[in-house]
Amino acid sequence: MTDVMLSSGPVDLARRHAARRARTVVLVLIGAAAAIAVTSLSIGDYPLSIGQLWDVLVGGGDRAERYVVFQVRLPRLAMALLAGAALGVAGALLQSILRNPLASPDLLGISGGSTLAAVFGLLVLGITGPALAGLAFVGGLLASLLLLAAARGQAAGFRLILAGIGVSFLSASVVGYLLTRAQLPQAQSALVWITGSLSTTPWWQVLVLAATWVVTVPALVVLARRLPVAVLGFSTATGLGVRPGAVRVAVVLLSVLLTAVTCAFTGPISFIALCAPAIARPLIAHGSIAIGASAIVGAALLAASDLVAQFAIPGVAVPVGVVTGALGAVFLLWLLATSKGRAL
């Protein structure tokens, strides 16, 4: 009994230290995201001081200030935060279950399926608005069927990645063909959507994505308890009472749901799902899958990237996908240059 008590002391100390570090990291990340949010709501062609912004948020301010905040800036910021968090969580789930830091919805074809469906709707069917968002969501779901079909057997992770790469290349080929056959105005609209943009974000899109989060969070809470066991291997997980196959299917379904809904409204914003977990996990630094931290990092990354897209070049606003693509490419090269990257 004494030996058990002595041996449990360092374990309990390590757990308390890990929990304290995780809380500190999460609080710092929330503070950074809040600072980015305040900056996003304050600057622009109609600048607002912190005092003016606070007055507007609590119900004051004049009519112009309320319009700028509630109809122009706040829905765009809310979409950036919700979409970034969704992509961060999707990336964390996929990277954990596949045990590959390069796994993401971009590389696994989920975003590609949504893109293909949306471009087909724009260029062939001529639809826009909610119908286009619904079609993009269906495209992401159809692409996931190939991933679920591949997620069987002991080599499921390997086949998932190969199937995702295949879907991505097939989707890109069809999208390229559709663009070459389209008229210039329609092709330009499709290209803006393909790049990923937050420039036109109505409140109904924010509410749909928020509702998706309400449905998803309980499932994430349950899954977060089983995922660390499922990644230990088939035999070990089964011996501990966890069905790794069921966990894998649940991970793919949740990742598809979050990614497809996000892509339906913003387009395929690249690299957030790849970068957010890769940043969050080392910050937590105790082997956690870091779902919560990945969500906050993803939200902060996308909101900050949108600020850069709007104001980095005076007088020129670019789609946020241009910024995330550039930053993500640099991050990917850095990841591959590290010892962890060379071990892939």
N, C-alpha and C positions, 0 to 999 in steps of 0.2 A: 504493500500500500504506500509505504514511504517512497519507494522508487518511482511509482506512478505519479505521485504528487511532485516529486523533484523533476521528473522528465516533462511534466505538463507545464512547469513554470516558464521555460524559454518559449514554448509553443504559444502559450497565452500572451506572452510579452510581444512576440512577433506579430500575432494577430491584432493586438491593440495598436501596435505601431503601424501596421498596414491600413487598418481602419482609419486611424488618425490622418495618415498621409492622404488616403483617398478623399476624406472629407475636406482637407485643406485644398487639394487639387481642384475638386469640384467647385468650392467656393471661389477660388481664384478664377477659374474658367467662367463661372457665372458673372463675376465682376467684369471680366474682359468683354463678354458678350453684351452686358448692360452698357458699358462704355461705347461700344460700337453702335448699339441701338440708339443711344442718345445723340451721337454724332450724326447718324443717318437721318434722324428726324429734324436735326437743327440746321444742317447746311444745305445749300442749294441756291437757286435763283431768288428765292424768298427766304433769306436767312432768319433764324429765330434764336434769340438768346435762351439760356437755360430757364430763366424766369418766365419768359414768354411761353416756352414750350410747356412748362409746368402748369401755367394758367390755362392753356388750351386743354391739356389732358384732364384737368379737374373740372372742366365745364365752362371756363372763361374764354378770354380772347375775343377778337373781332371775327366777323364772318369770313374774311379772307384767310386768316390764320387757321381757323377751324377747317376750312376746305383743304388747304394745303396739307395739314397734318392728317386728317381723317380720310380724305378721299384720294390723296396722291401718295404721300410718303408712308403712312402707317400700313396700308394693305401690302405695299411692296416689301416693307420691312418684315411684316408678319409672315409673308410667303417665304422670304429668304430664311428666316429662322426656322420655320416649320419644315421647309424642304431640305435645308441643310442638315437638320437633326434627323430627318427620315433617311437621307442618304448615308449619314454617318452610322446610324444603327444598322442599316442594311449591309454596309461594308463590314462592320464589326461581326455580325452574325455569319456572313459568308466566309470571312477570313478565319474565324474560329472553327467552324465545322469542317472546312477544307484544310485547315492547318497550313495555309499559304498566305503570306502577307500581301501578295499581289492579286488576290481574288477580290473582285468587286462587280457590281451589276453592269458596269461598262464592259468589262472583259468577258462576262458570262452571257452576254446576249440579251439580257432583260431590257436594257435601254434600247438596244438595236431593234427589238420587236416593236416597242412603242414608237420608235422613230419611223419605222417602215409603215406602220398603220397610219400614223398621222400624215406623213407625206402622201400616201395613197389617198387619204381623205381630202387633203388640200388640192392636189393636182388632178386627180381623176374624178372624184365624186363632187368636188367643189363645195365642201362643207366647212364650217367654222364654228366657233363658240363651243357650247356644251357638247354638241354632237361630236366635234373633233376630239375633245378631251375624252369622251367615252370610247371612241374608236382607238385612241392611243392606249387607253387602259386595257382594252381587249387585246391589242397587239402584244402588250407585255405579258398578259396571261397566257396567250398562245405560245409565246416563246418559252415560257416556263414549263410547258408540257414536255418539251424536249429535255429540259433539265431534270424534271421529276422522273422521266423515263430512264435517264442515265444514272439517277441516284439509287442504284441497287447494287448489291454485292459488295465484296471487300475492296474493290477498286473504284468505288463510287466517286470519290473525290477527284481522281484522275479523269474519269469519264465525264464528270460534270464540267471540268475546265475545258476539255476537248470539245464537248458539245456546245458550250458557250462560245468558244472561239469560232466554231463553224457557223453558228447562228449569227454572230456579229458580222462575219465576212459576207454571208449570204444576204443579210439585210442591207449592208453597205452597197453591195452590187446592185440590188434591185432599186435602192434609193438613187444611186447614180444614174441608172437607166431612166428612171422617171424624170429626173431633173433635166436630162438631155432632151427629152421629148416635150417638155413644158414650155409655155410662153414665158417671156422674161419677167413680167410682174409677178406671176404665180411662183416662178422659180425663186425670186428674191424673197417672197414671203416664206417659202419653205426653208430657204437657207437660214433665215433669222430663227425660225423654230428649231432647226437642226442644231444650231450653235448653242441654244439655250439662252433664254432671256426672261427678265422679270419686269420689263418695261411696262407692260399692260397687265395689271393684276387686279381684277375686280374682287369685291369682298366675298362673292359666292364661292370663288375658288379657294380662298383662305378658309372659309367655313367647311367646305368639303374635306380639305386636308386636315383640319382640326378634328373633324368627326372621325376621320380615319385613325388619327392618333388615339382618340378615346376608345375605339374598338381594339386597337393594337396593344396598348399599354398593359392591360391585364394578361394577355398572352405572353408578352415579353417578360413580365414578372415571373410567371410560371416557368418559361423556357430558360431564364437566366439561372435557375437552380439546377437544371438538368444538363445544360450544355457543357459546363466544365467536366462533368462525369462522362458525357458522351464522347468527348474528344480524347479520352484516355485509351480508346481502342475497343473493339467489339467485345472481346472476352471480358475485359475488366468492367466495362460499363454494364454488360448483361449480368455479371456477378453481383454488381451493386444495385441491381433492380431498375436500371435505366435501359430503355430500348433505343439504341442509337439510330436505327432506321427511321423510327417515328420522329425522333428529334431532328434528323436530317430533313425529312419532308416538311416538318413545321418551320424550320429555319428558311427553307427555300420559299415556302408559301408566304411567310411574313416579309421576307426580303422582296419578293415579287410585288406584294401589295403596296409596300411603302414606295418602292421604286416606280412602279407603274403609275400610281396616282400622282407622284411628283412629276414624272416625265409628261404626263397628260396635260399639266398646266404650265410647266416651265420649259419643256423640251429636255433633251438629254444633257443635263449639265454634268460635265466630265470631271473626274478625279477627286471630287469631294468624298465619295464613298471609299476611295483608295487611301486618301491622305488622313482623314479624320481618325480612323482607328490606329493607324501607324503613329500618329502623334499622341493619342490618348493613352495607349498601353504603356509606353515607357514612362509617362508621367505617373501613372498609378503604380507601376513597378513592383507588382507582386504576383504576376501570372494571371491577373484577372482578364476576362474577356472585355471588360471596360465598356459595357453598353451605354451606361449613362454618360460617362465622360466622352465617349465618341459622339453621342448626340449633341452635347454642348459644343464640342470642338467643331463638328460639322456645321452647326448653326452659326457660330462665330466666323468660321472660314467663309461661308457663303455670303453672310452679311457684309463682311469686310471686303470680299471680292467685288460685291455689287457697288460699294463705295468707290473702289478703284475704277471700276468700269464707267461710273458716272462722271468722275471728277479728275482722273489722272491726266487726261488730255483736255486742256481748256477748250470749251465749246464743242467737244466731240464726245458723245456717249456711245459706248460699244456694248454689245451683248455681254452679259456676265460670263457666258461660256468661254469667251475669248480669254478672259483673265484666269478663270479656273484651269483652262487647258494649258496656258503658259506656266502658271505656278505648279500645276500638277506634273508637267513634263520635267521641270527642274527637280521637283521632289522625287520623282521616280528615278531619275539619274543618280541623285544622291543616295537613294535607298539601295540601288544596285551597286553603288560604289562602296558601301559599308560592308563589314564582315558578314552581317546578317543577310544582306542582299546577295553576296557571293555564295552563300550557302544554300540558295534556293535551287 
